[in-house]
Amino acid sequence: MAVAQVPRNFKLLAELEKGEKGMGAGACSYGLEDPEDIYMTHWRGTIWGPPHGNHENRIYELKMECGPEYPKEPPVIHFVSQINLPGVSPVDGKVDRNAVAILRDWTRIANELAKNPRPKEDPLSLETALIAIRKYMEEHKKLPQPPEGSKACFALYRALLRQGLAVPLPHDIATALGPANPIKQLIRNGFRRNRKDTSPRLVVSALNNGYRYLTLLSKAQTADSPEHKEVLQFLRENNARVLALREAAAAKAALKVTTAPNPGTIPLLRRSSFSRRDGSAIYPVYTSTLRPRPLSALPPGAVRRVPVLDESSGIPFLRLTKPQPHALGRVIRQLGMKKQEQVLKLIGLGTEDLPSAAQEDAWEELVAQLQLEQQQQQKNQISRRRIPQGKKEEEEDGTYKASVHHAIKDILTWLKNDQRDRTARGRALWELVQKEQKLAEKEARQRQAKEERDRTNGQQVHTRSHRIKE
C-alpha cells in the first residue's frame, strides 16, 4: 500500500505561520533563525522554565535543525542556554533523542501517521518537541542548575538590530530625529522599556512579536516590497509624533517665568574676584553696585531705611518693605525649585539610574559574549570563552555606569558651588546691611543736631522779638 506523506515545505510553512501568530503553547515559542532561509532548515526556540523548581523564571533558548527527511525524521535540537539535564550534552548542548519520548518514538509515529494521515492534532512538530522537552525538564526540576545565562532575548535583540540596520531609509526619515538610526533607537527603547517584565505570558508574547518583526525587517530590506513601505510609513508617523512632543515641550518651557534680570538693569551684587577659605575651597567675592546710596540720592526729606537680611530655603535676600513683593517671592521660589531639581536628579541617579546602568553594562557584556560565541561556532570551536577581564577594565570608562558616576559628580560639584555662591552672597549682603546701618545712625545724629540747632535758633528769635515788644 502506498504511503502518504505531507511535503516537508508545506508542513514547515504551516508550523511557521502558527509560530508567528502565537497560536501555540504559551510556555514555548519558535521561529526561523534566518528569515531568508528558503529551505527552512535552521530554527530558534525558547522554553519558559517550569515552575516550582530550579528552572523557574528562566528562559532557555534552543536551536533546531530540520533536515531534508523532516518530518519523517526528528529535528536535531541543541540547547544554546546552559542547562544541567540528563540527555543534554554539557559540551555543545545537544539533546539525546533517546532521552525524550517524542524524539525517541518520532520515526514510529511518523510511519503510523503516513498510513492514517490528517489527525486533529499533529503529534509531530517543533512545538510538540519543545513541549515534550519542557515536560522532561519538569521531571528533573530538582537538579541544580548553572548560573542563569538565558540568551534568548539578547539573541533576538542582536538579530533585530542586524536586520533593522540593513533596511534602506531615505535621508529625511533617517535624520529627522537625529544622527542615530531610527529603527535602532526604537528597538533599544523597546527592550529597555520591557526589561523588567518577568511574567511568562508577557515574555513569551514579546518573543513571538519579536520574531514576527524580525521577519518584517528582513523582507523590508527590498526597497519595492510592501513590507518596506509599511516600515517607512510607520517611521514617518513616529517621527511626526516625536517632533510634535518636542515642540510642545519647547513651547511649555518658553512659557515659564524666568528669573533673568530685565535688560538694562544693574544687579545689586556683582562678582569681583575669588578667595580661598576653609583650606583649599574657593569662594567667590561679591561687591555692592547700587547700595548704600548717598543721602543726596534719596528723595528730599526721606529717612534712610535699613534693609533686613533674611533667607528662605538657604537663599539670602534683603527685605526692604512689607509685605514682600510678589516678584521677589517668585524669584526665591524658582531658585529653590532649581536646587530641588538637582537634588532629585541626584537621588534618581543613585537609586534608579545607577542600577539600570549596571544592567545595561551586563547587557552589553552578554551581547559581546554572544558575538564571541558565534565566532567560535563559525570556526567549529566547541569550548566556550569568557571576555578577558583586562578588556573590561580598559573599557570601564566607556560604560553606562561610569557615565552615571560622572553625572553624579557633576551634580555634587554644582551643589557645592551653589552653596559657596550663596554663602558669598550672604556675606556681601550682611556687609551691605552694616554699611546701611552706619549711614542710618550717622544721618540720625545729623538730623538730631540739626533739630537742636533749629530749636536753639527758634528760641533766640522768640527772645529777641519779646524784647522788642517790651
Secondary structure as GFF3:
##gff-version 3
##sequence-region A 1 470
A	DSSP	alpha_helix	8	20	.	.	.	ID=ss1
A	DSSP	beta_strand	28	32	.	.	.	ID=ss2
A	DSSP	beta_strand	42	48	.	.	.	ID=ss3
A	DSSP	beta_strand	59	65	.	.	.	ID=ss4
A	DSSP	beta_strand	76	79	.	.	.	ID=ss5
A	DSSP	alpha_helix	101	104	.	.	.	ID=ss6
A	DSSP	alpha_helix	106	115	.	.	.	ID=ss7
A	DSSP	alpha_helix	126	139	.	.	.	ID=ss8
A	DSSP	alpha_helix	152	165	.	.	.	ID=ss9
A	DSSP	alpha_helix	171	174	.	.	.	ID=ss10
A	DSSP	alpha_helix	182	193	.	.	.	ID=ss11
A	DSSP	alpha_helix	200	219	.	.	.	ID=ss12
A	DSSP	alpha_helix	226	254	.	.	.	ID=ss13
A	DSSP	beta_strand	269	277	.	.	.	ID=ss14
A	DSSP	beta_strand	281	288	.	.	.	ID=ss15
A	DSSP	three_ten_helix	295	297	.	.	.	ID=ss16
A	DSSP	beta_strand	308	312	.	.	.	ID=ss17
A	DSSP	beta_strand	315	319	.	.	.	ID=ss18
A	DSSP	alpha_helix	326	348	.	.	.	ID=ss19
A	DSSP	pi_helix	349	353	.	.	.	ID=ss20
A	DSSP	alpha_helix	354	378	.	.	.	ID=ss21
A	DSSP	alpha_helix	389	394	.	.	.	ID=ss22
A	DSSP	three_ten_helix	396	398	.	.	.	ID=ss23
A	DSSP	alpha_helix	400	469	.	.	.	ID=ss24
###
